[in-house]
């Protein structure tokens, strides 16, 4: 007969109570979380990953996908972090439909735009949060609505609009030609837009996560229109010269008074009317036809002339190629041939990675105008330091103060 592992003791009331021994660690059963395999596949696709890409970190993932095994809560949280998915989504019955919260102008012909990536969505959400905060701040200090927002329409002459934008920004070809690098030209262009009242944010990553690099082939920028807090985001993973055109293109959207995500490629011919209009305005703003005619050396070889004009106007060689066609200097078939070759060359170049000053990079990511407003609100007692840290993506007082010096909010 087997001996029982139960024992009894006398309780104060005279009853004999049976006690069970405490469970040993090997007896403990970790709770498993019911999750639909379709949600796990959706989370992988949302991050642009295949399940095989995560096998080393989650060896039991094939079993989860087959429905034969369930993950623990800790495993599910780790999976959510690895795929940049809000963990609450993984408890739904079916994958959610995540639509862009702004108009998507990336449609070409009858082809539908690609499903937005988690990186794109999170970037738009972050900018919307910052815009909402700044709008409340602007109202609290009595800022007036900006008159240029929505001052143009699709029937407005693109040259007239570009001239008006140039006067408002006060950043002309001569100003760009006077600086040595595209980086400095871009910085000054962004500062002129910020002085005008636009929040300009430039980043090649999501937040401060250097492992989440934004893809210029997915989007180059977007505009969030608002009469008090207009915002332009420029994909900093693109080349500096291409970013110049993106900034001009998105500013044109603000002149139309519309929010938009689209393809601001210089030589693209969008089927969406506002995209085509903004392209023409941006090209005229950056490379005015009259100034191009005056600067052009008609007898010079085309290749070297494209490079020279690109340096003069501080824009991409692709923009110059398109404008040379617009001005009648090259034929359409020549333009297409040269443009295709140049595009292939630019795509083949190895991107520069890493390095740089964190505080200068962060100044560009959050924008000088936005950052200064956060500091003013915090030092004035209207915002908490916790809120300021969240808005600026910093985690310590030392970093907060150093960034304050970088944006000129602290002297």
C-alpha positions, 0 to 999 in steps of 0.5 A, a space after each residue: 500500500 502506498 503511503 499518503 503524502 497528506 497529513 492532518 493537524 488539529 485546528 484550534 476549534 478541535 477539527 482535524 484539517 488535511 494539509 497538502 504539501 507545497 508545490 515544487 517548482 517542477 509542479 508549477 504550470 505556467 499559464 498560456 495565452 490564447 492567441 489566434 495564429 492569424 494575429 501572429 502572422 499579421 504582426 510579422 507582416 506588419 513589421 515586414 518580417 517572415 516567421 523564419 526571421 524570428 525563429 532564433 528568438 522564438 523557437 516555438 513560433 512554428 507551434 504557435 502558428 500551427 495552433 498546437 501550442 500557446 505562448 506564455 504572457 511573457 513570450 507574447 510580450 517579447 514577440 510584440 516587442 520584436 514585431 513593434 506591435 501593441 500587445 493588446 492587438 494580439 488579444 483580438 479575434 482577428 487582425 485589425 485594419 490599420 488605415 493611415 489617418 491621413 490621405 494617402 496620395 501614393 496611388 499610381 494609376 489603378 495600382 493601390 498603395 502598399 499597406 502602410 508599415 508599422 514604421 510609417 504608422 508609428 511615425 505618423 501617430 507620433 507626429 500627430 501627438 506632437 501636433 495636437 500638443 503644439 496646437 493646445 500650446 499655441 491656443 494657450 499663448 494666443 497665437 494667430 492662425 497662419 494666413 498661408 495655410 489653404 491660401 492656394 488651390 489646384 487652379 492657382 498658377 504654380 509659378 505664382 504660388 511658388 513665388 509667393 512661397 519664396 517670398 514668405 520663406 525668404 530663402 532664395 537660390 542665392 541663399 542656397 548657393 552661398 552655403 557649402 553643403 546640402 546639409 547646411 542648405 537643408 537646415 537653413 531651409 527648415 529653419 526658414 519654414 519654422 520661422 514662418 510657423 511650420 513644425 518641421 521634423 526630419 528623421 530617418 528612424 522611428 522615434 529614437 530607435 536606430 533599429 527601425 530605419 524608415 524606407 524612402 521607397 515607402 514614403 519620403 515625407 508627409 504634411 499635417 495641415 493645421 492653421 495653428 500647428 502645421 507640420 511637415 515630416 521629411 524622411 531623413 533616410 533619403 539623401 540630403 538633396 532629395 530632402 530639399 525637394 520633399 520639404 518644398 513639396 510638403 510645404 506646397 501641400 500646406 499652401 493647399 491646406 491639406 494633409 497628405 502622404 505621397 510620392 514627392 519624387 521630382 520626376 514622377 508624374 502622379 495621377 493624383 491632381 494635388 500631387 502633380 500640382 505640388 511637384 510643379 510648385 516645388 520644382 519652380 520654388 527650388 529651380 525657378 525656370 527664369 533663373 535656370 535659363 540665366 544660369 544654364 550653359 547651353 553648350 556645356 556637356 549635359 552630364 557635367 552641367 547637371 552636376 554643376 547646376 545641382 550644386 548651384 541650386 542645392 537640389 538632387 540631380 534628378 530635379 535638375 534633369 527634370 527641369 532641363 526637360 521643362 526648359 526645353 534643353 533636352 528632349 523627352 527620350 533623352 530625359 528618360 534615358 539620363 534620368 533612369 541611369 542617374 536613378 540607378 546610380 543613386 540607388 547603388 550608392 551605399 548609404 551612410 550609416 551611424 555616427 553624428 551628434 545625438 543632440 543635433 540629430 534630435 534637434 532635427 527629429 523633433 524640430 527646433 520650433 516644437 522643442 523650444 515650445 516644449 521647453 518654454 511650456 515646461 519652464 513656465 510651469 504649464 507642462 510637467 517634466 514627465 510630459 516634456 521627456 515623452 514629447 522630446 523622446 529623452 529619458 534624463 534631466 541631463 539629456 533634457 538640458 543638453 538638448 535645450 542648449 542644442 535647440 537654443 532654448 537654454 543659453 
